[in-house]
Amino acid sequence: MFTLKAIPVAIIGSLTASPALAEYTAVDPIVASPVVVTATRQEQNSFDLPLSIDVVDSAHIQDGKLQVNISEDLARVPGVVAQSRGQYAQDLQVSTRGFGARSQFGVRGIRLYADGIPLTMPDGQGQTGTMDLGSAKSIEVMRGPFSALYGNSSGGVLQIFTADGPKDPTLDASFTAGSYDTQREALKFGGTSGDFNYNANLSHLESDDYREHAGVRRTLFNTKLGLQLNEDTRLTMIGTYLDQPKAQDPLGLTKAQWEQDPEQAGVGAENFNTRVERRHTQVGAKLEHDFDADNAIHLMAYGGNRFNLQFQAVGTNAAGTGVSSAFVKNLPPNANNQTAGGVAQIKRDFSGTDLHYIHKGILAGGAYSFTLGANYDTMTDDRTGYDNFTIRQTNNNTLCGVGVNCGVKGILRRNEDNSVWNFDQYAQAEWSPHSRWNLLAGVRHSDVHLENDDHYLYNGDSSGKVNYDKTTPVAGVLFKLTPTVNLYANAGKGFETPTLIEMAYQPGGIGGFNIDLKPSTSNNYEVGAKAYLGSNTRANIAFFKIDTDDEIVVSNTTSGRSSYQNAGTTDRKGVEISIDSDFGNGFTGYASYAYLDAEYSSSFCNASTAPNCAGGTLVQSGKTIPGTYSDTAYAELAWKHAPTGFSTALEARAYSQVYVADTNNDTAPGYAIASWRGGFNQDIRQWRISEFLRVDNLWDRDYIGSVKLNDSNKRYYEPAANRNWLLGLNASYQF
């Protein structure tokens, strides 16, 4: 019987049996390996690098897509899980090889960049919401040990690149409409004038989304400006602005609620009007100067600010749906003073700089290059918490309590300044001592400082500071078995600190900075092969093993408020495979598969620091790490008919069941769904016009898009949309 886990054996067999391998002759591949930058900070063919790295190009990002969430694009990358949450109040969850699976909001364990500018803060937290897919040239996803060379991360590096403006000035307008009153408009303008290149994109999205109380309204602006100062010096400037005044949070459901009505909002969502208001501004500049053909220096600087206002469903009555009359009669500062309030507000300022030097040369007859660099990043959060209710003049009974208004900012409950900064140094070298060998190695020293200055002392002083530092070496080797087959291996150490948000609450979700959280460390190993099977098929396979100490895990989630703790040791092992092929006559195909076995390799006590695990849960070794999928797969078959400008594609993806708690007692069931897209392109003089229709979830499956881990009320599940459609129109005029 053929199974998903039989795929690695089948691919290895095809590699060793391929006639192209025995002949040892060069090929002119139709399906070429992409050129990447992330791995070595220099442009290089990914086929010759001893690591796992994939590229999603602009065609797959923008053709027949809404162009809002990177979950639309990353499903095709093996080992990466990025699923739509069905709401925009919390940023997308992204994980690679299980790193980042713990995150309840935003991205952890993975470094995010846009055109070389960090989107990940110095404590390791990042958001994908400012990534502009409408103007993207490509997305690079690097997994494995070499991600440690980018800093406080163990799982990988995800980088989006903005396209340069076209040669001639071009105005591009698009309109997309779809299910759930979804509507997106975008206007893009780019071009080149002498030594000046420009590209700017403005988009606006409104949607009610699939579930009740999940509406969103957001505007995103992104621009990239390039100026060739002279023959050897180039300046690039990048600016991003996000305004999201409305993003309702439907919260999680229990399994019974999901089975009854997956569209409903969770308990307390409407009573407290759970929602997030967000604004983000970021600017950056890169200066690249070539001293000569072998020596160059790159300087980058960036800065910005972020505002985040979140209304949570943190009730004080027995049902957790409203505010008790006893609580109203005993308002702070002297009653129930352990709460941090149901309204969390963060005002953030951040900035940073990176300087690195690149040298190339010849050593013992082989080409080499090395990079030496350092970076400094800083972030300060003005964090405040408030009650999510105020007292009314009338005394009418409501679901929220007696004489109160819910879902509004009330009395101050928390007031503190959180700050973090890091100063890192790194070195990376590549050498080809022989035409069939390529060596890559690097080391990074990270020094991270976090501090909390508490100004609200009614619940005690939670001020404090902590420093983390770690040196993370990594090395890899690639052997060219034949001109069409490369074998490689790499190994390295990883380092991941807790983020400020993960330290925001003590276990149990009460206020107070959790300064006892420790960073996790890991040992990473990977072996793999990259091959051309003839001239029209490219295949990659990678096996990995990861051992982690002090894994950071979710301790407890209550009413949208998550606290974290350190577990003991964990073990991850798995395989990732992808095949890309051009069948001719306009047909292309792509398939990927990943298997992950992620488990706790030592027992620990969850949600309790008391002796004998009193009040908590003993998690036995051998339990699967929640939020990790053992099997994920993606496949796409596409066809283009050049004479008519018609294109169509059928996509399919499948996920195994996933555990939602450390005890492994509850799961979100596995699923498989399919999508279809089709469209036309017309070139009429200076106009290029395109139309598309897309249908997602063709079989109208009910499934869980994402999960909330270790929820104390078992409201783990965030349902994904049933069958839905998009219709798009794009018109581009070249001046």
C-alpha positions in Angstrom: 0.0 0.0 0.0 1.3 3.5 -0.9 1.4 5.9 2.0 2.7 9.5 2.5 5.7 8.1 4.5 6.7 6.0 1.5 7.5 9.1 -0.5 11.1 9.5 0.8 12.0 5.9 -0.3 10.5 6.5 -3.7 12.4 9.6 -4.3 15.7 8.2 -3.1 15.2 5.3 -5.5 14.5 7.6 -8.4 17.7 9.5 -7.7 19.9 6.5 -7.7 18.2 5.0 -10.8 18.2 8.1 -12.9 20.2 7.7 -16.1 21.3 11.3 -15.9 23.3 10.5 -12.8 25.4 7.8 -14.3 26.4 9.9 -17.4 27.8 12.7 -15.3 27.0 15.3 -18.0 25.7 18.8 -17.5 22.1 19.6 -18.2 20.3 22.7 -19.3 17.4 22.5 -16.8 13.9 23.8 -17.7 13.1 24.0 -14.0 16.0 25.9 -12.5 16.9 26.3 -8.9 16.2 29.9 -7.7 18.9 32.4 -6.8 18.7 33.3 -3.1 20.1 35.9 -0.8 19.1 34.9 2.7 21.5 32.0 3.2 24.8 33.8 2.7 23.7 37.5 2.4 24.9 37.3 -1.3 23.1 36.2 -4.4 23.7 32.5 -4.9 22.1 29.5 -6.6 20.2 27.5 -4.0 21.2 24.2 -5.6 24.8 24.7 -4.4 24.1 25.5 -0.8 24.3 22.9 2.0 20.9 23.8 3.6 17.2 23.8 3.1 15.9 27.0 1.4 12.8 27.5 -0.8 11.5 30.4 -2.8 8.0 31.4 -3.7 8.0 33.7 -6.7 5.7 36.6 -7.6 3.6 34.4 -9.9 2.6 32.1 -7.1 2.2 35.0 -4.7 -0.1 37.2 -6.8 -1.8 35.0 -9.5 -5.4 34.2 -8.4 -4.8 35.3 -4.8 -6.2 37.8 -2.4 -2.6 38.9 -1.6 -3.2 39.6 2.1 -1.8 36.7 4.2 1.4 34.8 3.6 -0.6 31.7 4.5 -1.9 31.9 0.9 1.7 31.1 -0.3 3.6 29.2 2.3 1.5 26.0 2.3 3.7 24.8 -0.7 6.9 25.0 1.3 7.6 21.7 3.1 8.1 21.9 6.8 6.3 25.2 7.1 2.8 25.6 8.7 1.1 28.9 8.1 -2.7 28.7 8.3 -5.4 31.3 8.2 -6.9 32.0 11.6 -10.2 33.3 10.1 -9.6 36.6 11.8 -7.1 39.5 11.8 -7.1 40.5 15.5 -4.1 38.1 16.1 -1.3 37.9 13.6 -0.7 34.8 11.6 0.8 31.7 13.3 3.8 30.4 11.4 6.0 27.5 12.4 8.9 25.6 10.8 9.9 22.1 12.0 7.7 22.7 15.0 9.4 26.0 16.1 6.8 28.7 16.6 3.9 26.3 17.0 3.5 27.5 20.6 2.6 31.1 19.5 -0.9 32.3 20.2 -0.3 35.6 18.4 2.4 36.6 16.0 5.5 34.7 15.1 8.1 33.1 17.5 11.2 31.1 16.7 11.5 32.3 13.2 13.2 35.5 12.0 11.2 37.7 9.7 12.7 40.3 7.2 11.5 42.5 4.5 14.2 43.5 2.0 16.9 42.9 4.6 15.0 45.1 7.2 14.1 43.1 10.4 10.4 42.6 11.1 11.4 40.5 14.2 12.0 42.5 17.3 15.2 42.0 19.4 13.3 39.7 21.9 12.3 37.4 19.0 8.7 38.4 18.4 7.6 39.2 14.9 4.5 39.9 12.8 3.7 39.1 9.2 0.8 41.6 8.9 3.1 44.3 7.4 4.4 42.1 4.6 3.1 43.5 1.3 2.3 40.7 -1.1 1.0 43.0 -3.8 4.4 44.4 -4.5 6.5 41.3 -3.7 9.1 39.8 -6.0 9.6 36.7 -3.9 9.6 35.1 -0.5 12.5 33.1 0.7 12.1 30.5 3.5 15.3 29.0 5.1 15.1 26.2 7.6 17.6 24.5 9.8 20.8 25.4 11.7 21.9 28.3 9.5 19.0 30.5 10.8 21.1 30.9 14.0 23.3 33.3 12.0 20.5 35.8 12.0 20.2 35.9 15.8 17.6 35.0 18.4 15.9 32.2 16.5 16.1 28.4 16.1 13.5 27.6 13.5 14.3 29.4 10.3 14.3 32.7 8.4 11.4 34.0 6.4 12.2 37.0 4.1 10.0 38.9 1.6 11.6 41.0 -1.2 9.9 43.9 -2.8 10.1 44.0 -6.6 12.0 46.9 -8.2 10.0 49.3 -10.3 9.7 48.4 -14.0 11.8 50.0 -16.7 9.0 52.3 -17.8 6.5 54.1 -15.5 3.6 51.7 -14.9 0.3 52.3 -13.1 -1.5 49.2 -11.9 -5.0 49.0 -10.4 -6.8 46.0 -9.0 -10.1 45.1 -7.4 -11.0 41.8 -5.7 -14.3 40.8 -4.2 -15.5 37.6 -2.6 -17.4 35.7 0.0 -18.3 37.3 3.4 -18.4 40.7 1.8 -14.6 40.6 1.2 -13.3 43.5 -0.8 -9.8 44.6 -1.6 -8.6 47.5 -3.7 -5.0 48.2 -4.6 -3.1 50.9 -6.6 0.5 50.4 -7.5 2.9 52.7 -9.3 6.5 52.1 -10.3 9.2 52.9 -12.8 12.7 54.0 -13.5 14.1 57.5 -14.1 17.8 57.6 -14.8 19.5 56.3 -11.6 16.3 56.4 -9.6 14.0 53.4 -9.3 10.7 53.5 -7.4 7.8 51.2 -6.6 4.9 52.0 -4.3 1.7 50.0 -3.5 -1.4 51.0 -1.6 -4.1 48.5 -0.7 -7.3 48.5 1.4 -9.1 45.4 2.7 -12.6 45.1 4.3 -14.2 41.8 5.2 -16.8 40.3 7.5 -14.9 37.0 7.3 -16.4 33.5 7.9 -17.2 33.6 11.6 -19.4 36.0 13.5 -17.7 38.9 15.1 -14.6 38.6 12.8 -14.8 41.7 10.7 -11.7 43.6 9.6 -10.8 46.9 8.0 -7.2 47.6 7.2 -5.0 49.8 4.9 -1.4 48.9 4.0 1.2 51.1 2.2 4.6 49.9 1.1 7.3 51.6 -1.0 10.8 50.9 -2.1 13.0 53.5 -3.5 16.4 52.9 -5.1 19.1 55.4 -6.0 22.4 54.5 -7.8 24.6 57.2 -6.2 27.6 56.3 -8.4 29.0 53.2 -10.1 29.9 51.6 -6.8 27.3 52.8 -4.4 23.6 52.1 -4.2 21.0 53.4 -1.7 17.8 51.7 -1.1 14.9 53.0 1.1 11.9 51.0 2.3 8.8 52.3 4.1 5.7 50.5 5.4 2.6 51.8 7.0 -0.3 49.7 8.4 -3.5 51.1 9.7 -6.0 48.5 11.1 -8.7 50.4 13.0 -11.0 47.3 13.1 -10.1 43.7 13.7 -12.7 41.8 15.7 -11.7 38.7 17.5 -14.2 35.8 17.5 -12.2 33.8 20.0 -11.9 30.0 20.2 -14.6 27.4 20.4 -15.0 24.2 22.3 -15.3 21.1 20.1 -19.0 20.9 20.9 -19.5 24.5 19.9 -17.6 23.9 16.6 -19.7 20.9 15.8 -22.9 22.8 16.6 -22.1 25.9 14.6 -18.5 26.7 13.4 -19.5 30.2 12.5 -20.4 31.4 16.0 -18.2 33.6 18.1 -16.7 32.3 21.3 -18.0 32.9 24.8 -17.6 36.6 25.8 -16.6 37.8 22.3 -19.7 39.9 21.8 -20.3 40.8 25.4 -16.8 42.4 25.7 -16.6 43.3 22.0 -13.2 41.6 21.7 -11.1 43.3 19.1 -7.7 44.8 18.3 -6.8 48.2 16.9 -3.4 48.4 15.4 -1.0 50.9 13.7 2.5 50.2 12.5 5.0 52.5 10.8 8.5 51.4 9.8 11.2 52.9 7.6 14.6 51.6 6.7 17.6 52.3 4.5 20.4 50.2 3.1 23.7 51.6 1.7 25.8 49.1 -0.4 29.3 50.1 -1.5 31.7 48.1 -3.6 35.4 49.0 -2.9 36.3 46.7 -5.8 35.2 43.4 -7.3 36.3 41.6 -4.1 35.4 43.9 -1.2 32.1 45.5 -0.2 30.4 47.0 2.8 26.7 47.1 3.6 25.1 49.4 6.1 21.5 49.1 7.2 19.4 51.2 9.6 15.7 51.2 10.5 13.2 52.5 13.0 9.5 52.7 13.6 6.6 52.6 16.1 3.7 50.3 16.7 0.4 50.8 18.6 -1.7 47.8 19.7 -4.9 48.1 21.7 -6.6 44.7 22.5 -9.9 44.1 24.2 -10.0 40.7 25.8 -12.9 38.6 27.2 -11.6 38.5 30.8 -14.8 38.2 32.9 -14.9 38.2 36.7 -18.2 36.3 37.2 -18.4 32.6 37.6 -19.2 32.0 33.9 -16.4 34.3 32.7 -18.9 36.1 30.5 -19.3 39.3 32.4 -18.5 41.3 35.5 -19.8 40.3 38.9 -21.6 42.8 41.1 -19.2 42.1 43.9 -16.3 43.1 41.7 -18.0 46.4 40.8 -18.5 47.2 44.5 -14.8 46.7 45.2 -13.1 48.5 42.5 -9.3 48.9 42.5 -6.8 49.8 43.7 -7.4 47.7 46.8 -9.5 44.7 45.5 -8.8 41.9 43.1 -5.5 43.7 42.4 -3.8 40.7 40.8 -5.6 41.2 37.5 -3.9 43.1 34.7 -7.3 44.1 33.3 -9.1 43.0 30.2 -7.7 45.8 28.0 -4.0 45.6 27.0 -2.4 48.6 25.3 1.2 48.7 24.0 2.9 51.7 22.5 6.2 50.6 21.0 9.3 52.3 19.6 12.0 50.3 17.9 15.1 50.8 15.9 18.3 49.1 14.9 21.3 49.0 12.6 23.5 46.4 10.9 27.0 46.7 9.4 28.8 43.9 7.6 31.8 43.6 5.4 32.1 41.1 2.5 35.4 39.8 1.0 35.9 37.4 -1.9 39.1 35.7 -3.0 41.0 32.5 -4.0 42.4 30.1 -1.4 44.4 27.0 -2.5 42.9 27.3 -5.9 39.3 27.5 -4.7 37.0 30.5 -4.5 36.0 31.7 -1.0 34.1 34.5 0.6 33.6 35.7 4.1 31.3 38.1 5.9 32.0 39.9 9.2 29.2 41.9 10.8 27.5 43.3 13.9 24.0 44.5 14.6 22.3 46.5 17.4 18.5 46.5 17.9 16.4 48.1 20.6 12.7 48.2 21.5 10.7 49.9 24.2 7.1 49.1 25.1 4.9 51.4 27.1 2.5 48.7 28.4 -0.7 49.5 30.2 -3.7 47.4 31.2 -7.3 48.5 32.0 -10.6 47.0 33.1 -12.7 46.2 30.1 -15.8 47.8 31.5 -17.0 51.0 33.1 -19.8 51.8 35.6 -23.1 53.0 34.1 -25.4 55.5 35.8 -28.4 53.2 35.3 -28.6 49.9 37.2 -30.1 47.6 34.5 -29.1 43.9 34.5 -27.1 42.8 31.5 -25.0 39.8 30.5 -22.0 41.8 31.5 -23.1 42.6 35.0 -25.1 45.0 37.1 -24.8 48.6 36.1 -21.7 48.3 33.9 -20.7 48.9 30.3 -18.5 46.1 28.8 -16.0 46.3 26.0 -14.7 49.7 26.9 -11.5 51.0 28.5 -12.0 51.3 32.3 -9.8 51.8 35.3 -6.0 51.4 35.1 -4.7 48.0 36.2 -1.2 47.9 34.8 1.4 50.4 34.0 5.0 49.5 33.1 7.8 50.1 30.7 9.3 47.0 29.0 12.6 47.4 27.1 14.9 45.0 25.3 18.1 45.5 23.3 20.7 43.2 21.8 24.2 43.6 20.4 25.3 40.7 18.2 28.4 39.9 16.3 28.6 37.3 13.5 31.0 35.8 10.9 30.2 33.6 8.0 32.6 32.0 5.4 32.2 29.9 2.3 34.9 28.0 0.5 35.0 25.6 -2.5 38.4 23.8 -2.1 37.5 21.5 -5.0 35.0 21.8 -7.9 32.9 19.1 -6.2 33.0 20.4 -2.6 31.5 23.5 -1.0 32.0 24.3 2.6 29.9 26.8 4.6 30.4 27.8 8.2 29.5 30.6 10.6 29.2 31.7 14.2 27.1 34.3 16.0 27.3 35.7 19.5 24.0 37.1 20.8 23.7 39.3 23.9 20.1 40.1 24.8 19.0 42.4 27.7 15.3 42.6 28.9 14.0 44.9 31.6 10.7 45.7 33.2 10.1 48.9 35.1 6.8 48.6 37.0 4.9 51.8 37.8 1.7 50.2 39.1 2.5 49.0 42.6 -0.9 48.0 44.1 -0.2 44.4 43.1 3.4 44.4 44.1 6.5 45.5 42.2 7.3 43.3 39.3 10.3 45.3 38.1 13.3 43.4 37.2 15.8 42.7 34.4 17.5 39.7 32.9 20.4 39.2 30.5 20.8 36.3 28.0 23.9 35.6 25.9 24.9 32.7 23.7 27.4 31.7 21.0 25.9 29.6 18.2 28.2 28.0 15.7 27.0 26.3 12.5 28.7 24.4 9.7 27.7 22.6 6.5 29.3 20.7 3.6 28.0 20.0 0.1 29.3 17.3 -2.2 28.6 17.3 -5.9 28.0 13.7 -6.6 27.3 14.4 -10.2 26.5 17.6 -12.2 22.8 16.9 -11.4 22.9 15.6 -7.8 24.2 17.4 -4.7 24.5 15.8 -1.3 24.8 17.9 1.9 25.0 17.9 5.6 25.0 20.6 8.3 24.9 21.0 12.1 24.7 23.8 14.5 23.3 25.2 17.7 20.2 27.4 18.2 19.2 30.0 20.8 15.7 31.4 21.5 14.8 33.8 24.3 11.3 34.4 25.7 9.6 37.4 24.2 8.3 40.4 26.2 4.7 39.3 25.5 5.5 35.8 26.7 6.8 37.2 29.9 3.8 39.5 30.4 1.8 37.2 32.6 2.6 34.8 35.5 1.4 31.2 35.1 -2.4 31.3 35.5 -2.7 34.5 33.5 -2.4 37.0 36.5 -0.5 40.2 36.2 3.2 40.6 36.9 6.3 40.1 34.7 7.3 36.4 34.4 11.1 37.0 34.7 11.7 33.4 35.6 11.4 32.2 31.9 14.6 31.0 30.5 15.8 30.8 26.9 15.7 27.5 25.1 18.8 26.1 23.4 19.0 23.5 20.7 21.3 21.2 18.7 20.3 20.9 15.0 21.4 18.3 12.5 20.4 18.0 8.8 21.3 15.8 5.8 19.8 16.1 2.4 20.0 15.8 -1.4 19.1 18.1 -4.3 18.8 16.7 -7.8 17.7 17.3 -11.3 15.8 14.4 -12.7 16.4 15.0 -16.4 16.1 18.6 -17.6 12.5 19.3 -16.5 12.2 18.1 -12.9 13.9 19.3 -9.7 13.7 17.4 -6.4 14.8 18.1 -2.9 14.9 15.9 0.2 16.1 16.8 3.7 16.2 14.7 7.0 16.6 16.6 10.2 16.9 16.0 14.0 16.7 18.7 16.7 17.3 18.3 20.4 16.1 21.2 22.6 16.6 22.1 26.3 14.3 24.4 28.3 11.7 24.4 25.5 9.3 27.4 26.0 5.7 26.2 26.0 2.3 27.5 26.8 1.5 27.1 30.5 -2.1 28.2 30.3 -4.5 30.2 28.1 -7.5 31.9 29.7 -9.9 34.3 27.8 -7.2 35.1 25.2 -4.5 35.6 27.8 -1.6 33.2 27.6 1.2 32.5 30.1 4.4 30.5 29.4 6.9 28.3 31.1 9.9 26.2 30.4 9.5 22.5 29.8 12.5 20.1 30.0 13.9 18.6 26.8 12.2 17.9 23.5 13.1 15.9 20.4 12.2 16.7 16.8 13.0 14.6 13.8 11.5 14.4 10.3 11.8 14.7 6.6 10.9 17.3 4.0 10.5 16.6 0.3 9.6 18.7 -2.8 9.3 18.0 -6.5 8.9 20.7 -9.2 8.4 19.7 -12.8 7.6 21.1 -16.3 5.6 18.5 -18.3 5.6 20.5 -21.5 2.7 21.8 -23.5 2.0 24.4 -20.8 1.6 21.9 -17.9 3.6 22.2 -14.7 3.3 20.4 -11.4 4.6 20.8 -7.9 4.3 18.6 -4.8 5.7 18.7 -1.3 5.5 16.6 1.8 6.8 16.9 5.4 6.8 14.5 8.3 7.5 15.7 11.8 7.8 13.7 15.0 8.0 16.3 17.8 7.7 15.1 21.4 8.7 15.9 25.0 11.7 13.7 25.8 11.5 14.5 29.6 8.5 14.9 31.9 7.5 18.3 33.4 4.8 19.9 35.4 2.4 22.2 33.4 0.8 25.3 34.9 2.1 24.7 38.5 5.3 25.6 40.4 4.0 23.8 43.6 5.6 20.6 44.9 4.3 17.4 43.5 2.6 19.4 40.7 -0.2 20.4 42.9 -2.8 22.3 40.9 -1.1 21.5 37.7 -0.7 18.6 35.2 2.2 16.2 35.0 3.1 15.9 31.3 4.9 12.6 30.7 7.8 12.2 28.4 6.8 10.9 25.0 3.8 13.2 24.6 3.6 15.0 21.3 4.3 18.8 21.4 0.9 20.4 20.8 0.4 22.5 17.7 2.7 20.4 15.6 1.4 18.4 12.7 3.0 15.0 12.0 2.1 15.1 8.3 1.6 18.0 5.9 1.3 17.8 2.1 0.7 20.1 -0.8 0.2 19.6 -4.6 -0.5 21.8 -7.6 -1.2 21.0 -11.2 -1.3 24.1 -13.5 -1.8 24.7 -17.2 -1.2 27.8 -19.3 -2.4 28.3 -22.9 -0.2 31.1 -24.2 -2.3 31.8 -27.4 -5.4 32.7 -25.5 -3.8 33.9 -22.3 -5.8 31.4 -20.3 -4.3 29.7 -17.1 -5.8 27.4 -14.6 -4.6 25.4 -11.6 -5.9 22.9 -9.1 -4.3 23.0 -5.6 -4.7 20.5 -2.8 -3.3 20.4 0.8 -3.6 18.0 3.6 -2.8 18.1 7.3 -2.8 15.4 10.0 -4.6 15.7 13.3 -3.0 18.0 15.8 -2.9 17.9 19.6 -4.1 21.0 21.3 -2.9 20.4 24.8 0.2 19.0 26.5 -1.8 16.1 27.9 -2.6 15.0 24.3 -6.2 14.3 25.4 -7.8 16.5 22.7 -7.1 17.0 19.0 -8.2 19.0 16.1 -9.0 16.5 13.3 -6.9 16.2 10.2 -8.3 17.3 6.9 -7.7 17.6 3.2 -9.0 20.5 1.0 -8.7 21.6 -2.6 -8.8 24.9 -4.4 -9.2 25.9 -8.0 -8.2 29.1 -9.8 -8.5 30.2 -13.4 -8.1 33.4 -15.4 -7.2 35.3 -18.5 -4.5 37.8 -19.5 -4.8 40.3 -22.4 -2.2 42.6 -23.8 -3.7 45.5 -25.7 -1.1 48.1 -26.8 0.1 49.7 -23.5 -2.5 47.9 -21.5 -2.3 44.6 -19.7 -5.6 43.3 -18.3 -6.2 40.2 -16.3 -9.2 38.5 -14.6 -9.4 35.6 -12.3 -11.9 33.4 -10.4 -10.8 31.4 -7.4 -12.8 28.9 -5.3 -11.3 27.6 -2.0 -12.4 24.6 -0.1 -14.1 23.0 -3.1 -15.5 20.1 -1.1 -17.0 22.4 1.5 -15.2 20.7 4.4 -15.6 21.7 8.0 -12.1 21.9 9.5 -10.0 23.7 12.1 -7.7 26.4 10.7 -5.7 27.0 13.8 -5.7 26.1 17.5 -5.2 27.8 20.8 -3.0 25.6 23.0 -3.7 24.5 26.6 -6.8 26.7 26.9 -8.2 26.3 30.4 -11.8 26.3 29.1 -11.0 23.9 26.3 -11.8 26.6 23.7 -9.0 25.4 21.5 -10.5 25.7 18.1 -10.6 28.4 15.4 -12.7 27.1 12.5 -11.7 27.8 9.0 -14.0 29.0 6.2 -16.3 26.6 4.2 -16.4 26.9 0.4 -15.7 30.5 -0.6 -14.8 32.4 -3.7 -12.8 35.3 -5.0 -13.2 37.3 -8.2 -10.5 39.7 -9.3 -9.8 42.3 -12.0 -6.4 43.9 -12.7 -5.5 46.6 -15.2 -2.0 47.8 -15.8 -1.0 50.8 -18.0 2.6 51.3 -19.2 3.4 55.0 -20.0 
